[in-house]
Amino acid sequence: MSTRLDGWQRRNRVLSVPIAVFYKYVDDQGPYLAAIITYYGFIAIFPLLLLATSILGFLLQGDPQLQEAVLSSALGQFPIIGEELGRPEGLTGSTTAVVVGGLTALYGSLGLGQALQNAQNIAWAVPRNSRPNPIVLRFKSLVLLGSAGLAILGLSVLSAIGSETDALGGDVSGNLRWLIRLVSVALVGLVLTYLFRLAAARRLRFMQAAPGAFSVALMLQALQFVGTLYVTAVLSGTTGMNGTFALVLGLMGLLYIAAVMGVIGMEINVVLARRLYPRALMTLFTDKVELTAADRRAYTYYVRAQRHKVNEVIDVHFSDVGAEGADKAPTLEELRQQPPTTVLRTSEVSEPDDARAEGERPAQDVPREHQP
């Protein structure tokens, strides 16, 4: 039964590509990559909220009309800001909060940028010695997040126009609203394409980064709808401590879902660019499978990603035991008894042209003395 299903999915690209993306996501430990992104994103966002609260305190002191305008906006729905504004004394600025919030936000932002770059490098199996050094890595994090912040600021205006028809006089037709949403998705896709290219340690062409970026843009549109429902259905009916917990848990959940979407978008790009499909259907669960060419390419890239020095020769070999002879493969105990070696041999593994384009040494380009 599984053999027939395997053959069917290998022949149908509509099935083989999503399966390959999911397998690549699991191989790269995608849930853990998303968890790290969520952690640093959470560390960055809450200090920024504290910073925004303090800045609003400086701006709104002695201006009741502006306070009322902010209260009536969506910003007033957040328990932290809305409850503070509802007090008689209103919001008051705090220099200490600005300093602490700024430093913590900087730490979280740098960590978030590094987590995004790490996920991108793992997805593309960039060798460790080809990744940026710690100084360049942090500089790229600032550039990456600065670009993302400016993009979010600009896109939020368009998103607000699309969701609030009163901003256009209330005469906006349904078709125009859909057009605004499509334009918003297109712009988000272009921004994410730029960010995916910027976060990668290897050079990516536009078409190598665009498929995953536009897929994430579509998924984020759905997530935005879910987030809006959460704010209106949950946060608007909570006060005090319950509202704070609802905000924290909801924010963490939405951040994690967004991070998972981002990692999946990275995997989509890699699977399509390197043709890592179709994969053997049972390769995720057992060794007793006939590996496809895409399986061999994927596992070769995973090994190459562990290269630490440029003069380290890594060569991968797959024994042709197949599904029927997997039991004849060396056991873990037998492998432990073998003498150590610095060369892993390769055979019958062809690599796409992008391996040469990125300036890396293809697996088959091994010195003659190391060839079997």
Beta strands, then each sheet from edge to edge (+ up, - down):
end
